[in-house]
Amino acid sequence: MALDAFRLDGELALVTGGSSGIGLAISEALIEAGARVIITGRNEQNLQAAAMRLGPAATGIRHDLADLASIPPLVQRIEAEIGPMTILVNNAGQHLKKQAIRTSDEELARVLTTHLSGAYALTRECAARMVTRGQGSIIMIVSMAALFGIPLVSAYSAAKAGLLGLTRALATELSPRGVRVNAIAPGFIDTAMSRRALQTDEARLLKVLGRTPAGRLGEAADVGYAAVYLSSPAARFITGIVLPVDGGVSIGF
């Protein structure tokens, strides 16, 4: 087995929402595998701090994915100033914990715009360039909420389920032209956001651990390693899948 099949030397990746949590861990893993990484986010201070932590292989660019009109210029700028992108990780998003009957049209629209419309527009712009070069890997970060029912996250679930459908549709269109499209579905991962949610809800934490065969929360790095694999030549014959990184949650009882 050629271990360099898992290397990403010479690749340029764009990771949205790459300044914290799972996005930052994905960026770290891609860099460790040899890629250069561009991270985007809305908070300039957090973005530059993350880029400094990641080192010289990282570039931070402030961008709001919900601003759909700004996406084509963003991609044009990156390709002109930094280079052709070969990897795209659609990770950025926002959470909304609220009863469905209390969720307004505006709140739903905000979640769908960031998760689904923004990812669609960015993927379209990147994929158009990738197919002309005959190479590329696109990864959608989805969620357990796209695989089974979870209360109080209906808008988020709808957005993530939409990304799953988009993954499969794009795989059929783009894979014959050298661009693979896959999804990763993280389970319950130990991040700052999840800690804030679970520290004040012991019953929820016990429920999460009780249905996780691995018996613990995952680490953000686990999602990063999965992204490296799906982006690498080792996964050259894998497209259109959703890979749960969840300690068995999706098959647990």
N, C-alpha and C positions, 0 to 999 in steps of 0.2 A: 504494500500500500504506500502510495506517495503522500507523505505528510504535507508536502507543499500544495496538495489539492485543497487544503483548508486555509491557505494563505491568501491575502488580499493585496499583495504588493502591487503598486501602480494603480489601484482603484481609487475613485473619488466618490464619497458617499455624502448624501444630504439627509440629515436626520431632523425632522421637525419636532419641536418640543424637546430639544436635546440638552437643555441646561439643567435638568433635574430628574430625579427618579429613574424610571425605566429608560427614558430617552438618553440620559447621561450615561447609564450603564451600557446601553447599546453602543454609544459613541466610543466609550473606553474600549470595549471589546473589539470593535472594528479597527481602531487604531493599533491595538496590540497585535492584530492579525496583519498589519502592514498598510492599511488604507489611510488616506487623508480624509478628514471629515469636516463638513460644514454643518454647524448647528444653528437652528433658528429658534426664536422665541420672542415674546412680547416685552419682557423685562430686560432692558439693556444692562443693568448692573449684574443681574444673575447670569446673563448670557456671557458677559466678558469674564466674570469670575470662573465660570465653567470652562471657557476656552483656555484660560490661564492654567487651570487644573489639568486639562487634557494635554497641554503642551503645544509644541510648534506644528504638529500635524493637524491641529484644529483651527478653524476660523469661525467666529461668531458673527451672525448677521441678524440684526433685529428685524422681525417680520411678524405681522398678524395674519394668520392663515385665513381669517374670516374676511379679509379685504381681498375679494376675489380678483378685482381689477389689477391688483398689484402683483399677481402671481406671474404672468408672462414677463414683465420687466425683471422680476427677481431671477428667473431662470436664465434670461438673456445675460444679466449681469454676471451671474456665477460662471456661465460657460465662457464669457468673454474675458473675465478677470482671473479666474482660478483654473478652469479647464472643463473638459467634458465629463459629465456625471455618468457613472456606471451603476450606482446603487442609490435607491431612494427608499427611505424608511418613513412611512406615514405614521407618526407616533403622536403628534400634537392633538390635544383635545381638552374638553372641559367636562366636569362632572355636574350632575344635577340630581340631588336626592330629594324627591318630592312625590307625593301621591299623583297619580295620573289625572285624577279628576280636579286637582288643584294646579296642574301645569298649564300655563297660558300658551297661546299661539306664539307669542314673542319668545318665551323661554324655549319652546320646542325648536323654533327657527334658529336660535343662537346655537344650540347644541348640534343640530343637523348641519348648519353652515360650517362650523369648525371641523367636525368629524368627517362629514360625508362630502359636502360640496367643495370644501377646501381641498380635501385629499383627492377628489376627482379632478379638480382643475389643475392641481400641481402634477398629478400623475400624467394627465393629458399632455402638459407641456414637456415634461421630462421624457415620456415615452416616445413622443414624436421625434425627439433627437436620438434616443436610444435605438429605435428601429432602423434609422438611416445608417447607424454604425453596426447594426447586427448584433448588439450585445447589451445586456442590462439585467438587473435584478431589482424588482419592486416588492417591498414588504409592507403589508398593512398590519398594524398592531390593533387587534380586536380585543375581545374580552370574554370571560365566562358568561357575561350577560347576553352575548350573541348565541350562546349554545344552549342555555336553559333559562327558565324564568326566575328572575330575582325581583322582589318587590321594591317599589319606590324609585326605580331607575328606568321608567318606561321610555323617556326621551333618549337617554344614553343607550338603552338596549336597541331601540329602533335604528339609531345611527350606526352602532357596531354591527348589527345584522345586515344593514345596507352595505357596509364594507365587505362583508363576507360574500354577498352576491356580486359585488363589483370585482372582487378577487377572481372569482370563477369565470365571470364573463370576460374580463381582460385577459386572463390566461389563454382562453380559446382564441382571442384575436391577436395577441402579441407573441405568444410562444413560437408560432411558426416563423417569426421574424427575429428570433434570437433573444427575446426579452421574456424572462420568467417572472411570474407574479404569484406570490404566496402570502399567507397570513399567519401570524403568531397570536395565539390566545393565551395571555398570561392568566394564571390562576390568582390566588391570593398571595401577593408579593409584599415583603417587608420593605416599605418605603415610608418616607415621612408622612405622606398623605394617608396611607393605610393605618399607620400607627396612631395618628390623630383620631381616626374613625373608630378604631378597635379598642383603644385604651379606655374610652368612656362607654363601651358597650360590651361588657363581659359575655353576655348571652350570645351576641353575634360572633365573638371570637371563638367561644366554645363550639358553636355550630359549624364555623369554618373548619376548625381543627378536627371536629368529629367526622366530617365527610371527606377529609383529605387523607388518603391511605398513607402518605409519607409522614403524616403526623406533625407537620410544622408548616410555617409560612415559607415561601420561596424567597430567594435573593434576586435582586434586580440583575445581577450578573448572569443568572441562569437564562434570562431572556436575551441578554447580550450575546451569549454563546450560541443560542439558537439562531440569532440574526446573522452571526458570522457564518454558520454552517449554510444557511439558505442562500447567502450571498456568494458563497465560494464555489469553485469548480467541482467540489465534492458533491454538490447538489445539482449538478448540471442537467440531470434528468428528472428533476422534481419541479412541478409547477401546478398551480391551481389547488394547493392543499391548505388546510388550516392545521397548524401544529400547536396543540395544547402544551403549555409549559406550566404545569399545574399540580405536580405531585400526586396526580391521579384524581383530582377533584371531579373531573368530567365523567369519570367512570365509578366514582365512589358511591357507597350506599349510606 
